[in-house]
Amino acid sequence: MSDIKFIDESFIENLISETENPSESLIDEILYKALQLQGLDLVDAAYLLNINNSGALNKLLHTSFKVKQEIYGNRLVLFAPLYISNFCANNCLYCGFRSDNKDLVRRVLSLDEIKEETLSILRQGHKRILMLMGEHHKDCPFDYFLEAIDAVYSVKDEKGSSIRRINVEIAPLDESEFQKLNKVHIGTYTVFQETYHRETYHKMHPGGIKSDYDWRLTTMDRALSNGMHDVGIGALFGLYDFRFEVLSLIQHSKYLDKKFNVGPHTISIPRIRPAANAPASFNLEHAVSDEDFKKLVSVIRCAVPYTGMILSTRESAELRSELFNYGVSQISAGSRTSPGGYKQAFSETDEAGQFTLNDCRTSGEVIRDVIQHGFVPSFCTACYRLGRVGEDFMEQAKPGLIKLFCQPNALTTLKEYLVDYADPETTQLAEELVQKELATIPNDKVREKTAQYLTRIESGERDLYL
């Protein structure tokens, strides 16, 4: 069992109050440090979170973008979530799947239904998914989840495409379950702490296994000690002071990095959205403004520069597009948040979902928007499949070497999408971007090989990567 005291609440609370009203010169010093790609300590991050003027905030936003570009380059990874069950024994006050929501029609998808959902996702052009289910061992046991993984990987669409990597976001597992999960092909294992503030955590989780704060907090220790290579953490912003949550995420990241030499592969940054019969999802005491949300995204990027920062469709299309410029590196697109949702008519007010969506565009519309903003939509899964995971990934990501693979693989996977799924308008926009990005690849051999791969993909080959 890990030292469950690595989140030091009193230290964090005192730090927030002691770092108010930072001077402009101090902010400049901290941002210069961030550009060295070594991350920031909690004191530095606290000063940045307490920025209270537009000039300093703009400097922070600009710096976080430069940090992201140095690590990952000009690409944005895309994925789709796949919910396979909404049965849940927990009673989280902010979630539509909560056990006290008696109006929710509960579903567990059959393996055939999971295959149908996967086919719908593939037809959008996706190559990676995030698979989720509620925590309910009777109606959706862990062995069922493992069978569902195999079912997803078995599907091919009319183009011959298949899902190349599944990331998972499920309840905390014990040691034996992690050892089982280690035997199947997944990418990142993710669990959100939701809130790191103990009193708020207990208030928001009055029933179910999830009410155990310490069991949840130590999940990543069990994961990394039992075969998992890449883990993802996150907080649900709006439950407590966003500054406390950001500093706790950073403290959690540093703890994992120090103990396992592997920091979080991803950090997710969802804000609470309304959900049916979920009282804590309305009238939030700690609601996070758009300005503060931009700030927290930027601070996390500067403090944990190597992590993949994930932005969901909880945010509006306009804000998501703006946040591309502040450090976000992975986004969901064309999302459904209910089991079987990809076969149903799209609705932002679908009460069967875990929460209501905000960005309700199709995947194609999101991809076109990404391109129009000058970024390369990436469907790359190369690192997972070549073994660039865990410590090996960190050795490449921390100094910014990983973008030498990210850029070419983003271009080859985008080329596949253009040939197989894109409309003519998107294709025309993207082809110009592909050629522009190709010319900026610094290594001559990598640039030449990427150009060859693009030609081979045009001729019908697929799944070419570095």
N, C-alpha and C positions, 0 to 999 in steps of 0.2 A: 504494500500500500504506500502511496506517495505521501509526502508531507502536505497535508491538506491546508496548511497555513501559508502556502506560498502567495495567496491573495491576502495582502495585509490591508484590511479595510481602514483602520485608523490612520495608517501611513498615507494611504491614497486620499482620504478625506482631508487630512491636514495639508497635503501637498496642493490640493485644489485651492484651498483658501490662502496658502502662502505664496502662490505664484500669480495672483491677480495683478492686473495692470502692468504687464511687462513693458519695458522700454523698447523703443524701436531698434536701438543699437543691440540690445540683447537678442531680439528676434532675428536680426541680421546674422548674428554670430551662430545662432542655432540652425538657421537655414543653410548657412555655409557648411556647417558640420553635416547636415543631411545630404548635401551634394557629394559627400565623400563615400556614400553608399554603405556606411558602417552602421546605420541605424542610429537611434536616439535613446538616451536613458529616460526614465520616468520623469525626472525633473524637467528636462528639455521639452518633453511631450506636454507636460502640464502647462508650461508657459505658452506653448502654441495653442493649446485648447482655450486659454484665457485671452487670446487676442480679441481686442474689442474695438478695432478701427479698420476701416475699409482698406487703407493703404497696406497695412501689415497683412491683412487677410489675402489681398491680391498677390502679395509676395509669396505667401504660403502656397496658394493655389498654383502659382507658376512653378515653384520649386518642386512640388509633388509631381507635376507632370514631367519635369525633367528627370526626376528620379525614376519614374515608371519607364520612360523612354530609354534610359540608360540600361535598365535591367531587361526589359521585355521588348523594346522596340515599338513599332507602330502597329502592332496587332492586337485584336480583341478576340478572345476565345468565346465561341458560342456553344450552348448546350440547351437541352430541354429537360424539364423535370417529368418523371413518370410516377404517379401515385398508384399503388396497387391495392391499397386497402385504407379505409377510413375508420375501422374499428380501433378504439383506443380506451384503455383502462384509466388513463390520467384525466385530470379535471382542470387543465390549465385555463385560467380565466380569460385568456386572450385568444383562444383557438376555437375554430368552428368544429373541430373533431372532438372536443371535450366530452367526457362521459355524460355530463348533465344535459347535453344538447339532445333532448328527446325528439326533436323535430327532424333530425338528420336521418336520412335513409342510409343505413350502413351497407357497405359493399366490400366483398373480397373478390377481386378479379380471378377468374379461372386462368389456367395457363394459356388456354386458347384466346381468352380476352386480352391477356397481356401481350400475346403475339400480335393481335389486331391493333392494339395501341402502339406497339413498336413500329408496325408497318406505317401507321399514320405519321409517326414522327420521322421515319426514314424518308417519306415522300416530301417532307419539308426540307430535306437536305442535311439533316443532322447526322453526326457520326458519334456523338457522345451524349449520354443521358445521365441524369441524377435520379436514382431510384429511391423512393420513399414509401413508408407505410406507418400507420399508427402503432402504438405499443399495446398489443393485446395478444398474449401468448396463446389463448384458447382458440380464437378465430383466425389469427394470422401468425402461426408459430415461426420460429427462426428457420426451420428446415424448409418451410414453404417459400421463404424469401430466397433461400439458396436455389431452389428449383426455379424460381422466377428469373433469377439471373441467367441460368442456362437457357430458359425459354427466350429471353430477349436476344441473346447471342445467336440463337438458331435461325432468326428471321432474315430474309433477304427480300428486297423490293424488286420492282420490274427492271430496275437498272443494274441489279446485282449488288446493290449496296447493303451493308449490314452495319450494325452498331459496333464500333471498334473498341470502345471502352465505357464501362459503367462505373460511375462514382456512386457512393451510397450515403444516405442520411437516414439512419435508423436509431432506435433507442440504444443506450449504453449496453454493451455486452460484457459477459464475464470472460474469464480466461479461456475456458473450453470453447466458447462460441467464437472468440477471436481466432483460435487455432483452426476452427472449421472454415471461417471466412478467409483465412490466409491461403486456403487450398483452391480457392476459385479466383478467377481473373477479374479483379476490380482495380480501380485507380485509387481515389482518395476516400477515406472513411471520415465522415463528418458528424459531429454532434455540437449543437449550440448549448452553451450554458444558459442562454436566454437572458438572465441577469446574474451578475457576480455579487450583487448585494444580498447578503443572507436574509435579512428581514423581509425585503421585497420578494425574494425567491420563495420563501415559505408562504407569504401572503398570496402569491400568484399560482402556487401549486398545492392546493389544499388536499388533494387526494391522489392515490395511485403511486406506483413505483417512483415516478418522477419527483415526488415530494422530498426525496432524499438528496439534499444539496451535495453532500460529500461524495456520494456514489457517482453522481453526474460529473463533478469536478475532476475526479480521478480517472475518468474514462480513457483519456489519451495516454495515461501511464500504462494502463492495461493493454491498450492497443499497441503501443510501440514496444512493449515488453513481450508481446505474443505474436509477432510476425508482420504487423502492419508497417508499411514503409512511409506512407504519406497520410497525414491527418489534417482535418480542417476544423477550425473553431469559429465561433461567432457569438454575437449578442443581439438580442431583439431590442432595438432602440425605441424608447418611449416608456419602458417600464421603470427606469430610474434615471438619474442625472447622467446624460450622455458622456460627460467628462470622466465620471467614475468608471463607466463601462469601457471606454477606450483605454484608460490607464490599466484596467484589469486585463483587458485583452493583450496589451503590450507585456504586462507582467507575466501572464500565462505563456506567451510566446517565448519570453526570455527563459522562463523556467524549463520549458520543454527543450529549448535549444541547448541549454547548459547541461541538462541531465542526459539527453539522448543524442546530442549533436544534430538534431533534426527539429527545426522550428516548424510552425504550421505551414503546410503546403498552400493552404488557402485560409483566408479570413472573410467571413460573410458579414454583411452589414444591413440586414433587413430592418425596416421601420414597421411598426405595428400598422396594420390595415384593418378596417372593420370586418368582423366575422359574425355570422348569425349566432345569436344566443351566447355571445362571448362578452360579458359586461366590461371587462378591462380593455377591450379594443375600441371603446368609445370614451370621449371626454377625458383624454389623457392628462394626468397631472404633470407628467414629464415629457410632453410632446416635444419633438425635435423639429425646429424650423428648418426650412430649406437652406438657409445660410449656415446654420450650425451643422447641418448634414454635410454640406460641402467641406466645412472645416474639419469634421471628424474623419471624412474620407482622406483628406490630404494629410492629416496628422498620422494616421495609420500607415499610409504609404511611406512617409518620411521615416517613421520609427521602425517599421518592419519592411524594409525595401524589397526583400526577396519574395514576399508572399504574393500569391494570386488573390486579388481582391474581387469578390463576387458581388454583383449587383443584380437584383431580381426584378421581375415585372411588377413588384409592389409600387415602384416609382413611376411617375408620369413619363411619357415619351420625351417630352421637352427636357426634363431634368436629367433623365438617363443620358441623353445626347450631350448635355453639358458636362456631366460627370466623367465622360470619356477623357476629358481634358485634365482631370484632377487625380488620376491614379488608379481608376478602375481598370482591371485587366481581363475580367471574365463576365459574361452576361448571359442570362437566359433569354429565350426568344420563342414566341408563339406558345406560351405556357398555358397549361391547364392544371388546376389544383384539386381536382377531384378524380377518384377512380373511374376510368372509362370516359374521361372528359374529352379526349381527342376525337372520339366518335360522335360526341354530342355537338349541338349548335353552340357556337362560342357566345358567352355572355359574361360581362364583367360583374353582373349581379347574381351569378350562380351561387345559390345558397348551399349547394352541396360541397363547395370548395372549402379548403382549410382557411382561406381568407379571400377577400375580394381583390381582383386585379386592378391595376391602374394603367399599365401599358398593355392595351388590348390589340396591338397590331399583329399581323401575321409574321411568321419568321421571314418571309420574303421582304416585307416592308421594313423590318428591323435591319436586315442585311443591307438593303439599298441605302438606308439612312446612315449606317456605319460607313459605307463607302463614300457617300456624299460628304461626310465629315472628314474624309481623308484617312480613315483607318482601314486596316485589312481584316475582314472577318476571317477567323481561323477555325477550322474544324480539326486541328491537329491532335493526335493522340500518340505521337512518336515516342515521347519520353517514357510513358508507361510501358510501351511495348518493346523498347530497346534496353530497358533496365536503368534508365536515368531517373532513379527514384531514391527516396530517403536521403542518406548522406551524399550519394553521388549527385543527386539533383542539387542539393544545397551547395556543393562545391562549384557547380556551374552557375547557379542563380545568384549567389551572394555577390560575386564580383562583376556580374553583368555579362558573363560569357554565354549564358543560355540563349540570348537573343541571336547568336550566330546560327542556332538551329531554329529558333522561333520564326524568324523572318522568312527563310526559304520554305519551311513547312506550312506556314500560313499561306504562302503564294500557291503551293501545289494543291493544298486542300480547297482553296478558293477556286482554283482552276477546275477541279472536279465538279464543284457546285455549279459553276457557270456552264459547263458542258452538259450536265445532267438535269439541272433543275431551274436555272435562272430564266427570267423573262428577258426579252431583247433589250429593254432599257437598262436593266441592271447589268447585263452582259457588257454593253457598250461602256458604261461608266467604269465597270470593274477592270476591263481589259486595259484601259488607260492607266489605272492605278497599278495594275500588275507590272506593266512595263516600267513605270516610274520607280516602283519599289525595287524591281530587279536590278536596275542600274545603280542602286545605292548599296547593294551587298558589297562589303569591303574586300572580302577574300575572292581573288580571281577564280580559283578552282571551284569554290562553292557557288559563285555566280554562274559559271559555265555549266556546272552540273544541274543547277536549278533550272536554267534555260532549257537544257536537254529534257529534264523531267516534264516541264510544261509542254514541250512539243510532243512527247510520248503520251501524255494525258490527252492532248488534243486528238491523237491518233487512236485512242481507245484504251490505253493502259490506265490502271488505277493503283492507288495506295503506294505511291512512291514518296519516300521521305528520307531525311537525313537524321 
